[in-house]
Amino acid sequence: MLAVSYDEFGDSSVMRVGQRDEPHAREGRVRIRVRAAGVNRADVKKRNGQMGDATFPVTPGFDAAGIVDEVGEGVDHVAVGDEVLGWGFRTHAEFAVLKHVVQKPPALGWTNAAALPLVTETAERALRLLTVREGQTLVIEGASGGAGAAAVQLARARGARVIGTASERNHEYLTSLGAEPVAYGPGIADRVHALTEHVDAVLDTAGSGSLPELITLVSDAAQVVSIADFDAPQLGARATGGGADGAWDILAEVPRLIAAHGYDARVDTVFPLVDAAAAFDRVETGRPQGKVVLDVSLS
């Protein structure tokens, strides 16, 4: 199969696209013929060596959408031939094995489907930690990014009021999602207080160093959660990076969220698999407005 891989840590110059052995579904997992796969900041960090050791060669990728062609023992909610989206490993390839997978709604395109899994789980996990519910006011730092926009939509679906920070060019987009936009950067607290006297919770998706100011918005620093600044606990806030508190069950709710609330992912750019290095550069240095996706069918 055709796949992206690298044999050492480094910038995009270490990446290659070539033939690799096909993976196969094992117990509890499915294999898909990949149609599209998301490119995440975690993929870039892993390639750069920021996520610990690796066994080379590495094929990157975590989320994808495609057609099931192998089903492992114990899987009964999808079948061969089903169109699905989900999360697994080594998805930047023509075939990939997924651990968490759900049916893709027919109206959802492949690229948007591939953009949803990781940001949806990340946003839902953070909202659960904050116990966001109807009638509350939530501030989201970096609300126009992938996980930020997912969090806006999931919080609004819960009935929460959302105030989102973003650059002014993204304010119209945030408004379309049901958030109240405020400008990104120093002075956030003053701009938020101009809209409301009370904030119940804060979600930081940007990791831009704004936590000290964000914490002043709430009565308890523990009501601030960051998915991007893992020094948050030093300030009394919380950080989450997945693991035991994962929220992958939210993927089963994606069809309902799409039907009831128009839930979707913003896609910035689509690259063919053979241009994976350029896709990684877009994520790392291009300031994408949404998710970068590899269209495997173009390769």
N, C-alpha and C positions, 0 to 999 in steps of 0.2 A: 504494500500500500504506500501511497505518497504521504509523507509526514514531515512536520517541522522538527528539527532537533538541534542540539548543541552539545559539544564535547568538553566545554570548559566555561567557566563564568566569564562574563564580559559584556560589552555593548552589543548592538545588533549585528556587528560584523562577525560574531561567532555563530550566528544562526545559519542553518542550511535546510534546504528542502530536498528530500530524496526518498528512496525506497527504504522502508522499515518492515519488520515482521508484523503481521496482523495480531491484535490482541483477541482474546476470546472471553465470552461471558462465563463467570463462575457463579457459585451459589449466591442468590440474592441480588444479582446484577444482570444488566442487559447490555448487549452490544448494539450499536447503531451504525448505520451508514450515515456519516455526518453530512449534513447539508450546510450548516453554518455553526460557527463557534465564536464565543466572546473572547476578547482580549482584555485582561484586567491588570490593574496595577500590581497585583500579587504575582502575575506572570513575569512582569518586568523585574520586580524585586528578586524573585527566585533566580532569574537568569543572571542578575547582577551579583548573586551570592549573598544577598541580604536576608535570606531565609534559612540559613544553615547549610550543612553539607548536602550533597546530592550524589546519586549513583549515575554516572554518565554512560551512554548518552541520555540526555533528558529530552523528552517530547513535552512541551508545555501545554497548558490549556486546562480549564476546569469546567466551564459550562458550554453546552452545545444543544443543538436541535437536529433531529434527523429521523430516519426510519429504522425501526427495530428489525434486526435480522438474526439475532441470537438471543435466547432467553435462558438465564441460569435457573438452576433448581430453586424452588421456593417462590418464584415470581409468578403471581397470578393476576396482577392488575393491568398488565399490558401484554400484547402478543406480537409475534412476528408480523410485520407489515404495518403496525401502528405508527402514526406520526407522533413524535414525543419531543419534550424538552426536558432537560435535567442537568445534573451535576455529577462529575466524576473526575477522572484524571486523564492527561494526555489526549485532550480533545482536539488539538490542532493537527488533525490527520483525517484520512478518508474513513477510517473506522475508529471508534472509541467505545470504551466500556463505562457505563454510567451506574452510579450507586443510588442516586435519588432521581426518579423519573416519573413524569406524569404525561397524560395525553395532551397533545397540542390542540387547542381550539382551531377548527378549520379556517376561520377567518384571520387567524394570526399568521403573518408571514414568517418565513424561516429566519431572517436576520433579526427581527424583533423578538422572536421566540428565543433565539440563542442569547440575546442580550438580557433576558429576564432572570435566570435562576440565581446567580450569585448575589446580585444586588437585592433581589427580593428577600432571600434568606437573611442577608446582612441587616437590612432595614427592619425586618420583622423581629429579629433577635434583639436589636436595640430597643425597639418599641415595647417589647415584652419586659425587658429589664426596667424600663421606665414606667411600666404599667399604664401606658397612655390609654385614655378612655374618653367617652363622649363628654363634651362640655369643658374639657381641659384645654389649656393653651400651651402649645409646644413650639419652641424655637428650634429651628434646624439651621445649623451653620454649614454652608456649602450646599444649599438646597437644590441647586440646579445640576449637580453631578449625578452620576448613576445611582449610587445608594441614597443620596439626598432626595432625588426626585421620587425614588421608590418609597422612601419614608414619608414624603409629603402625601402621596396617594394613599398609602396604607393608613396613615393617621387620619386623613380626611374621611376614609371609609369607616373609621371608628367613630366619627362624629366630633373629632377634635378640631379646634381652631389652630391653624398653622401659620406661623410667621417665619419666613425663610430668608436667609441672607444669600446674596449673589451679586455679581457685577451687574450694572444697570442694563447691559445688553441682554441679560437673561430674565429681567423682571417680567416681561410680557409672558414668557414661558411659564414662570411660576404662577402668575395670575391664572393662566389657562388650567393649571392643576388644582386651583382652589386655595393657593397660599397667598398670604399678604407679604409682598417683597419689601426688604429693606437692603440698603447698600452694604456690601461686604467691606471689611477692614476696620481699623481702630475707630472707636466711638459707637460700636454696636449697641451697647447697653442704652445709651441715650436715644438712639433711633428706635429701639424696641419699646422703650418707655413712652415714646411719643405715641405709640399705638395702644399700649395696654399698661395698666399698673401692676398686673399680676401675671406671672409665668409659672406654670406648674412643673415643666420639665424642659431640658435642653439636650439636643442631640448634636454632637460635633462630628461631621463627616469629612472635615477638611484637614484637620491637624495642622493648622496654620499658626499655632501659638496663641490663639485667642482664648484659651480656657480660663485664665485668671479673670478676664472680663465677663465671660459667659457665666461663670459661677456666681457673680454678683446679681444675676437676674433671678435666682431662686433662693429660698430660705434655707435649703439643705444642699450642700455640694454633691451629695450622693444622687441627687436628681439631675445630675449632668452625666451623660454617658458619651464616650468618644469611641469611634471605630477606627480612628487614625492617629491618636496621640496616646501611646501606651505608658506615658509618664503621668497620666491623669490621676492615678491613685495617690501620687505624692501631694496632690492638691485637695484630696478628699473626694474627688470625682471618681467615676468608674470607667474602665475600658473593657472592650469585648473584641475578641478575635476569633470567635467560633469555639470549636471543641465541644466540651460536655454540654454547653448551653445552646447548642445548635437548634435552629428552628426550621429544619427542612420540611416538616409537615405542612408549612405554608404553601408549598408548591401545589398541593392538592387543591388549594383554594384559588389558584390562578384563573381557571376557567370562569368561576363565579365572579371573581373580581373584575375580569374583563367584561363580562356580560352586564354586571350591575353598576360598575363604576367607570368603565372605559379604561381600566388599568393597562398601562403600556410602558415600554422602555423607550427612551429617546436614543436614537442611533445617530452617531456623529458621522462616521465614515465606514464604508465597506471595502475591504481589500480581498483579492483572490488569495488562496492559500500560498501560492508561490511568492507573494509579496509580503509574507509574514514579518520580515524584518522592518519594512516600512510601517506596518501596522503597529509594531512595538514602539517604533520611534514616535508615532503619532500619540500614543498613550503617554510616553515618557516625557516628551518635550513639546508636543503640539497643542497643549491646552484644549483637548477635545471638549465639545459641547454635547456630551452624551457618550454612549458606548461605542467602542471600536469593535467591528465584527469581521471575521474572516468568512467569506463565502466559498466554501469548499467545492461547490458545484461548478465554480468558474475555472477550477484548476485542471 
